[in-house]
Amino acid sequence: MTTTQLPTTVRKKGVPPPERPGRPRRREGAAWVFLSPWVLGACVLTLLPMAVSLYLSFTDYDLFSAPNWVGLRNYTQMFTEDPRYWRSVATTLMYVVIAVPLQLALALLVALALRNMKRGRGFYRSAFYAPSLLGASMSIALVWRAIFNDGGTVDNLLGTGGWVNRPGWALFAVALLTVWQFGAPMVIFLAGLQQIPGELYEAAEVDGASAWRRFLSITVPMLSPVIFFNLVLQTIQAFQVFTPAFAISAGKGGPADSTLFYTLYLYDRGFVASHMGYASAMAWVLLLAIGAVTAILFRTSRSWVFYASEGDR
């Protein structure tokens, strides 16, 4: 009796074996196991508090009694009956317009200076980055207040009096503290500058282009994605400034509400006046405002951000 032997498949060396039916499912399960701490943290620490805050924004809640549903009253009161709310909006917008461009300009200037530095670049890069790590602390904000207070360093050097006690100057004191924290965008700018091909500068120099022309025609276009990234990031952070204003004004937003930033007034309504429902409504308006500003920045970026990999946009 003749038996026919079925041919066996010969697997080449280096070729992985075929996937078993249950292996992709097991891999997906392993991925969810590793992602579970982040997913759990996002749900418990972010999504759930946001949902509770959205509910509280439609209630009258004082942290001690049960929330009382009031519908849109918090929002109508905010927009039509609260002049301090609009002062906080104006103060925050002025701060963003002043602090963000100055911070990015200084960061880019220092990054340009460090790009061609051959000795000590690591030391200076770390030294300039240090304020970004320290500037958000309450201790540095208190030191900053002492520097710009009556009889402080600025008063002794310039004789202008204490900035933090003058309504026309207090906002600039807070803005300068933010500008001083230019280290993070500086490092990002420095990384972007190092990616620009040196041949472009050599060709422009051969054609007789000045340093200023090379900066405008090569550096700015090639660095525009990095500029856009820093602009979006620093704008979002500027809208949420709290610690410097709280420390410099002792939590009051003074003098004459000149440092009454949005988040500081939100804190005052929620934790000082115990109007947590009103504060929750303010928080959601801030979230929508930041989202709208970010969307505008992304929309306008199409006309000035150049991506070399995409050619002409």
Salt bridges, closest charged atoms under 4 A:
GLU19 OE1 - ARG23 NE 3.97
GLU19 OE2 - ARG27 NH1 3.56
ASP60 OD2 - ARG73 NH2 3.63
ASP257 OD1 - ARG84 NH2 2.99
ASP257 OD2 - ARG87 NE 3.10
ASP268 OD2 - ARG269 NH2 3.11
GLU310 OE1 - ARG313 NE 3.33
